Amino acid sequence: MVKKSWNYLYSLLLSIILLLLVGIFLNLNSNESNVSNNVAVVNKSEHIQEREVQKKELIVSGKRTLLMPDFFDQKSKETPLLNKFLKDRKKDKKAKVAIIIDDIGYQIEIAEQIMSLNYPITISVLPFLSHSQFAAQMAKEKGLTVLLHLPMEPHNSNTDPGKGAIFTTMNEPEIKAKILANLKDIPYVDGVNNHMGSKATEDEFIMRTVLHELKERNLFFIDSMTSPHSIGYQLSKEMGLKTAQRTVFLDNEQNIDYIRNQVTILKNTALKYGSAIAIGHPYCNTVDVLKELESILEPEGVEIVPLKELLE
């Protein structure tokens, strides 16, 4: 009887101890959870306060730093500061223009004036003229880009494109021989653009033959776009030549107001599309406007660059 009573009491004590341990364990878990939640709330509150203090300090110091939420207006769902940021970035990025002067080789005096301009300019030299070689050499020594101004057949059969011209009646060996002779006369060239050539530049056989020869010599091609149907630019890209095309002719009329208006068109085109290429000629009025060019373009955010920067 005493033994049974003792066993009962022992079992009861064990049960009580077990219940107490379970209670203590549950209480500890509950306290730990509360502490974690309190810490998270405190940390979040501190983070918000810290951010507000930082913003106030930056505003007071005049060095406001834009945080990501500042870029967005949550109520209007617009991005006013982001738009301003992108607009400012766009304003900082300058548009670019390149200037080519064709028909160099007739007179050396006006060529010297053009080469003395304070910005990079490209000289395109006609072959077999009295001053062609000297002008090309001078331009090369000044570090300017030099082009062979390759004479090519125009639609008007009464117009003579000049010595060394490529005609649509020529076969492949004749075209190759003409190009070789032109390049031998002016050995300092970096590339080629067409002189006249409204008919020849529309002819795929002619242009493919010409461009193949230029590619063999690692020369680029600038399409003067004397015809709206010229295939020179597109075919150059297809054949893997570096290339570009003329955007604006500066002096189809030799009136100084006309030339200035063409410069405005050049500027607006560059600002709209990022770049543009102008072709002019060694006329006195053109040279006078070229001397003003930097003061016209630079304040508008347009930079005059070497032609090679605009090759595709």
Residue pairs with C-beta under 8 A, 6 or more apart in sequence:
51 67
55 64
55 67
58 64
58 65
66 81
66 85
70 81
71 79
71 81
71 82
71 85
72 78
72 79
72 81
72 82
73 79
73 80
91 301
94 301
94 302
94 303
95 267
95 270
95 271
95 273
95 274
95 275
95 276
95 301
95 302
95 303
96 270
96 274
96 275
96 276
96 302
96 303
96 304
96 305
96 309
96 310
97 266
97 267
97 270
97 275
97 276
97 277
97 278
97 297
97 302
97 303
97 304
97 305
98 120
98 122
98 244
98 275
98 276
98 277
98 278
98 304
98 305
98 306
98 307
98 309
98 310
99 119
99 121
99 122
99 277
99 278
99 280
99 290
99 293
99 304
100 121
100 122
100 124
100 147
100 193
100 222
100 246
100 277
100 278
100 279
100 280
100 307
101 114
101 121
101 122
101 123
101 124
101 279
101 280
101 281
101 282
101 286
102 124
102 126
102 149
102 193
102 195
102 224
102 279
102 280
102 281
103 124
103 126
103 149
103 195
103 281
103 282
104 111
104 114
104 123
104 124
104 125
104 126
104 131
104 132
104 135
104 136
104 139
104 149
104 282
105 111
105 125
105 126
105 127
105 129
105 130
105 131
105 132
105 135
106 126
106 129
106 130
106 131
106 282
107 131
107 282
108 131
108 134
108 135
110 282
110 284
110 287
111 123
111 131
111 135
111 138
111 282
112 138
113 287
114 121
114 123
114 282
114 287
114 290
115 121
115 123
115 138
115 139
115 142
115 144
117 290
117 291
117 293
118 294
119 293
119 294
119 304
120 144
120 145
120 304
120 305
120 306
120 307
121 144
121 290
121 304
122 144
122 145
122 146
122 147
122 306
122 307
123 135
123 136
123 139
123 144
123 145
123 146
123 147
124 146
124 147
124 148
124 149
124 193
124 195
124 279
125 132
125 135
125 136
125 139
125 146
125 147
125 148
125 149
125 186
125 189
126 132
126 149
126 151
126 162
126 195
127 148
127 149
127 150
127 151
127 162
127 163
127 164
127 181
127 182
127 185
127 186
128 162
128 163
128 164
128 185
132 185
132 186
133 185
133 186
136 146
136 186
136 188
136 189
137 188
139 145
139 146
139 188
140 146
140 188
145 190
145 191
145 306
145 307
145 308
146 186
146 188
146 189
146 190
147 189
147 190
147 191
147 192
147 193
147 222
148 182
148 183
148 186
148 189
148 191
148 192
148 193
149 192
149 193
149 194
149 195
150 164
150 166
150 179
150 182
150 192
150 193
150 194
150 195
150 197
150 210
151 161
151 162
151 163
151 164
151 165
151 166
151 195
151 196
151 197
152 161
152 165
152 166
152 167
152 194
152 195
152 196
152 197
152 199
152 200
152 201
152 206
153 161
153 165
153 166
153 167
153 168
153 196
153 197
153 199
153 200
154 161
154 196
154 197
154 198
154 199
154 200
154 226
155 198
155 199
155 227
156 198
159 196
161 195
161 196
161 197
162 195
164 178
164 181
164 182
164 185
165 178
165 196
166 175
166 178
166 179
166 197
166 200
166 206
166 210
167 200
168 199
168 200
168 203
168 206
170 178
170 206
172 209
175 206
175 209
175 210
175 213
176 209
176 213
179 210
179 213
179 214
180 213
183 189
183 217
189 219
190 219
190 220
190 308
191 214
191 219
191 220
191 221
191 222
191 242
191 307
192 214
192 219
192 220
192 221
192 222
193 221
193 222
193 223
193 224
193 246
193 279
194 200
194 201
194 223
194 224
194 226
194 230
194 232
195 224
196 226
197 224
197 226
197 227
197 230
198 226
198 227
198 230
199 227
200 206
200 207
201 207
201 223
201 226
201 227
201 230
201 231
201 232
202 227
202 229
202 230
202 231
204 231
204 235
207 231
207 232
207 235
208 235
208 239
211 221
211 232
211 235
211 236
211 239
211 241
212 239
214 220
214 221
214 241
215 239
215 240
215 241
219 241
220 236
220 241
220 242
220 243
220 244
220 308
220 311
221 232
221 233
221 236
221 241
221 242
221 243
222 243
222 244
222 245
222 246
222 277
222 307
223 230
223 232
223 233
223 236
223 243
223 244
223 245
223 246
224 245
224 246
224 279
225 233
225 245
225 246
232 243
232 245
233 243
233 244
233 245
236 242
236 243
237 243
237 312
242 311
242 312
243 311
243 312
244 277
244 307
244 310
244 311
244 312
245 277
246 277
246 278
246 279
247 266
247 269
247 276
247 277
247 278
248 262
248 265
248 266
248 269
248 276
248 277
248 278
248 279
249 262
249 278
249 279
249 280
250 259
250 262
250 263
250 266
250 278
250 279
250 280
250 281
250 286
250 289
251 258
251 259
251 262
251 280
251 281
251 283
251 285
251 286
252 258
253 259
254 283
254 285
254 286
255 285
256 285
256 288
256 289
259 280
259 285
259 286
259 289
260 289
260 292
260 296
262 278
263 278
263 289
263 293
263 296
263 297
266 276
266 278
267 296
267 297
267 300
267 302
269 276
270 276
270 302
271 300
271 301
271 302
275 310
277 307
277 310
280 286
280 290
293 304
294 304
297 303
297 304
